[in-house]
Amino acid sequence: MFSIHHQDASCSARTGRLHLAHGALRTPAFMPVGTAGSVKGLEPKQVAELGFRLILGNTYHLYLRPGLEVLERFGGLHGFTGWPHNILTDSGGFQVFSLSRLRKLRDDGVEFQSHIDGSRHLLTPEKVVEIQRVFGSDIQMALDYCTGFEVERSEAERAVRITTDWAKRAAQAWRSIETGYQGRLFPIVQGNFHHDLRRESAAAICELDLPGIAIGGLSVGEPFGVFEEFVGATAALLPRDKPRYVMGIGTAEYVLTAIEHGVDMFDCVFPTRAGRNGLAFTDRGRVVLKHAAHTESHEPIEAECDCETCRTYSRAYLRHLFKAGELLGPVLVSRHNLRFMSRVVDRARDAIERDAFLPFKQAFLERYNAGSGNSHSVSHLVGGSGV
C-alpha cells in the first residue's frame, strides 16, 4: 500500500506513494476537509484541479446527516458526492468528545446526543468500522479517546487504555469484513503530553500491524514548541514502512515541522475556514483582505500563485466582495488557500528529493513568519477550532 521513494539525507522527511482503492497519491500529502461531504465552497472537480487526490469526511456528521440509509442507496460517499478520488473518514471520536455535555463515555463505546435533533446514539469501535465501510472510505480511522492540553494525567492514562482496547476491537471488526471492501484501517496513537504514555500507546498500536498509523492528540491547544517536541518523539516510535498521519494541522509551520519528522499525511479545516473569513496565505505571510490597505490594490493575493483566483482577481475586488457580503469572496480565497497548501507540500517533496529539505524549510518559514508577525496562531481572526 505504501512505498518510500526517498528520505532526506539530513532529517526524517521522506517522499513516497500511497496506493488506495481510488488511485495513488504522492506523499507528503495535505488533505482538504469535507466535513459533511463537501469542501466548503468548492466543487469536487475544482478540488481535484488544485492537486488533491485525497479528502477527509467526518463520520459523526455524515452518520447523523444524511445517514447510512441514504449513503448506502448511493453506493457510499463517492457516489453520493461525485468525488472520484480517495476519501479518508475520521472516526467521529473528536467531535463526540468535544460535545462534553452531550455524551457519556463507556468502556464499550461512547453514548451521545445528536446536536441536530437530540436523538441518542451509541458508537462502538465495531459500529464505527461498519459505518465507514458503508461510506466506502478508502482510509477509515479507528474510534479513539482524544484528550486536550493540560488534562490530568489520570485522564490521559484512561484515554490510552480505552484507545488501545478500542483499536484492538476495531482491528478485529475490520479484518472480519467479508465483502469486497478495500478500505484501510488506521489506528491512532494517544498519550497526551507524557512521553511514557506516548511510548506505551505507540507500542500497543504498532503491535496491531494495521496498514497505517495516525498520531492523535496534537494541535489541541498546546504551544508550538510542545507540538514540535511531541510530533518528533511520537513519529520516531512508529514503523518506517507504514504511512504516518498527524490529524488536524493546516498551517505551513505545523505541516513543514511534521514533514521534517517523517510524517506523510495531514488535514485541517483552517485553510478553508480562514479563506471564508478573508484571511489569505502567501509565501510572504498571511494577508487580511478586509483591511482598508487593499481598497485600491491591483495586486493578486500572490503573484507567484497559479490558482484561478490569483490569475484573475485583484485584492481590491476580493476586499469588495467581503465588505459587500458576496458569497464569491469566501469561495475564491478558500480556493487560493488550498492551492497554497498544495504548492507548499509540492515544494517540500521536491526539496526532499534533492536532500535539501531543511534549508528549504528554514528559508520558507523565515520569509513566511516575517510577513505574518512571527506568530504560530491566528485563530483569533477566524474563530475557534473544529469543523
C-alpha positions, -999 to +999 in steps of 0.1 A: +000+000+000+028+024+008+063+028-006+090+052+003+107+068-026+134+089-009+144+101+026+162+134+030+199+129+040+197+154+069+164+146+086+134+121+087+115+139+059+106+114+031+087+112-001+065+082-010+035+068-028+003+057-012-018+032-032-055+033-024-087+019-040-094+052-059-059+058-071-023+065-059-011+098-045+023+112-037+033+118-001+037+140+019+001+149+012-023+175+026-060+167+028-087+193+024-116+187+049-150+180+035-168+176+068-203+169+055-193+155+021-183+189+007-151+210+008-170+242+016-175+264-014-157+242-040-170+217-065-152+183-064-136+189-098-122+222-085-106+204-055-090+179-079-078+207-102-059+222-072-039+190-070-057+169-043-064+132-046-075+126-010-100+145+010-114+140+045-150+134+056-164+134+091-181+102+104-200+119+132-217+144+109-223+121+079-237+094+102-263+119+116-270+135+082-277+123+056-274+090+074-264+055+065-296+046+047-292+074+022-255+068+016-260+030+012-285+037-016-259+058-034-232+032-030-213+052-004-197+087-003-181+085-037-214+080-055-232+105-032-208+133-036-194+128-071-158+128-058-140+102-079-107+101-059-099+089-024-117+097+008-104+093+044-131+095+071-123+101+107-140+081+134-161+109+148-144+105+182-131+140+183-165+155+176-182+133+201-157+141+228-159+178+221-196+176+230-188+170+266-223+179+279-240+157+253-220+124+257-213+096+281-181+076+279-184+039+284-159+011+282-178-004+253-181+029+234-195+064+237-231+074+240-240+108+227-269+131+220-272+144+185-267+182+182-292+182+154-324+166+169-314+154+204-316+117+194-294+094+214-268+071+197-240+047+208-208+045+188-187+014+195-154+006+177-172-021+157-200+001+147-176+029+136-158+003+113-192-007+098-203+029+093-171+037+074-175+005+054-209+017+043-193+051+034-168+032+012-139+051+029-106+044+013-090+050+047-110+047+079-100+057+114-104+036+145-125+051+173-103+067+199-103+088+230-087+122+225-077+144+254-069+181+254-038+200+266-031+201+303-057+175+314-050+154+345-025+126+340-052+101+352-074+111+323-045+107+298-038+072+312-075+063+308-075+076+272-045+054+263-062+023+279-095+029+261-079+039+228-058+007+229-088-015+237-110+001+210-082-002+184-079-039+191-117-043+187-117-022+155-089-042+140-108-074+146-140-060+131-121-047+101-104-080+095-138-097+097-153-078+068-163-104+042-173-081+013-151-067-014-144-036+007-109-023+001-106+005+026-077+005+050-080+009+088-056+033+106-055+032+145-045+063+165-017+068+190-026+089+220-008+096+253-014+133+257+019+152+265+036+124+285+064+107+268+060+074+287+023+073+277+031+080+241+056+051+241+030+028+258+003+038+233+026+035+202+039+001+213+003-013+216-009+003+184+021-009+163+016-044+176-018-045+157+001-043+124-025-023+106-019-005+072-010+029+086-009+048+119-022+082+130-007+105+157-036+119+176-039+144+205-017+171+190-027+206+179-052+206+208-041+239+224-005+232+232+023+258+225+041+253+192+073+241+208+054+214+227+038+203+194+072+201+178+086+181+206+059+155+207+053+151+170+090+143+166+091+120+196+059+101+186+068+097+149+102+082+159+082+054+177+064+043+145+074+018+119+093+033+089+074+013+063+039+025+072+023+059+064+021+083+093-008+107+097-010+137+120-046+148+125-057+184+125-027+205+113-031+230+085-006+259+086+028+259+069+047+260+102+030+229+115+029+209+083+066+215+075+076+206+110+056+174+108+072+166+074+107+171+089+099+144+114+088+119+088+050+125+088+033+117+055-003+130+058-021+158+074-055+175+073-072+206+087-102+229+082-081+260+088-072+269+051-108+270+040-121+284+073-095+312+070-105+318+034-142+322+043-131+349+068-110+368+043-076+356+055-053+345+027-020+326+029+011+337+009+048+329+009+053+363+025+029+357+053-009+360+058-029+387+042-061+401+058-081+411+027-107+430+046-081+456+056-085+491+040-050+489+026-063+467-002-091+490-012-074+501-045-049+473-048-044+459-083-022+431-069-035+395-068-033+377-035+001+363-046+018+370-079+036+336-079+005+316-074-010+298-104-046+294-090-075+308-109-081+334-081-047+349-084-047+347-122-079+366-124-088+388-094-073+417-076-071+422-038-093+453-043-121+432-058-118+404-032-120+430-004-151+444-021-167+410-021-162+405+016-173+440+025-204+436+004-212+402+018-210+384-015-206+346-014-180+346-042-153+362-019-151+332+005-151+308-024-122+325-042-100+329-011-107+293+000-096+281-034-064+301-032-056+289+003-059+252-007-037+258-037-012+275-013-011+244+009-008+221-022+021+242-035+039+242-001+038+204+000+048+201-036+079+222-030+086+202+002+086+170-018+109+185-044+133+197-017+133+162+000+142+146-034+172+170-036+183+163+001+176+200+007+145+199+029+160+217+060+174+247+040+140+249+022+121+249+054+143+275+071+142+299+041+104+294+036+095+300+073+118+330+077+100+347+049+066+335+059+069+344+096+084+378+089+053+387+069+029+371+094+044+388+125+062+356+136+031+341+151+022+305+151-016+311+155-041+334+140-072+317+154-084+350+168-091+361+133-113+332+123-128+317+154-122+285+173-111+251+163-131+222+149-151+216+118 
